[in-house]
Amino acid sequence: VIAPQLFATVVLSFRTSRNEALALQELGAVTINRLGASPRHRVTG
């Protein structure tokens, strides 16, 4: 029996492999959004 979480991870890995460029773009966008929302990243006069 394969654990559902492991199965989901494998499926996600295959999707990432098939759509690597799109996945990297999404990851980059999320990273930028998180950095932009981070209090440490903001410059408060």
C-alpha contacts under 8 A as a table, 3 or more apart, distances in Angstrom:
res1	aa1	res2	aa2	distance
2	I	6	L	6.86
2	I	7	F	6.50
3	A	6	L	5.25
3	A	7	F	6.22
4	P	7	F	4.99
4	P	8	A	6.06
5	Q	8	A	5.09
5	Q	9	T	6.19
6	L	9	T	5.00
6	L	10	V	6.25
7	F	10	V	5.11
7	F	11	V	6.20
8	A	11	V	5.07
8	A	12	L	6.02
9	T	12	L	5.03
9	T	13	S	6.07
10	V	13	S	4.95
10	V	14	F	6.30
11	V	14	F	5.15
11	V	15	R	6.26
12	L	15	R	5.03
12	L	16	T	6.05
13	S	16	T	5.01
13	S	17	S	6.14
14	F	17	S	5.02
14	F	18	R	6.20
15	R	18	R	5.11
15	R	19	N	5.99
15	R	20	E	7.82
16	T	19	N	5.14
16	T	20	E	4.98
16	T	23	A	5.82
17	S	20	E	5.08
19	N	22	L	5.40
19	N	23	A	5.99
20	E	23	A	5.00
20	E	24	L	6.00
21	A	24	L	5.18
21	A	25	Q	6.23
22	L	25	Q	5.03
22	L	26	E	6.20
23	A	26	E	5.11
23	A	27	L	6.07
24	L	27	L	4.99
24	L	28	G	5.96
25	Q	28	G	5.06
25	Q	29	A	6.14
26	E	29	A	5.08
26	E	30	V	6.17
27	L	30	V	5.16
27	L	31	T	6.07
28	G	31	T	5.06
28	G	32	I	6.10
29	A	32	I	5.15
29	A	33	N	6.10
30	V	33	N	5.04
30	V	34	R	6.12
31	T	34	R	5.15
31	T	35	L	6.11
32	I	35	L	5.06
32	I	36	G	5.97
33	N	36	G	5.03
33	N	37	A	6.10
34	R	37	A	5.04
34	R	38	S	6.06
35	L	38	S	5.06
35	L	41	H	6.19
36	G	41	H	6.36
36	G	42	R	7.01
37	A	41	H	7.50
37	A	42	R	7.75
38	S	41	H	5.26
38	S	42	R	6.72
39	P	42	R	5.34
40	R	43	V	7.72
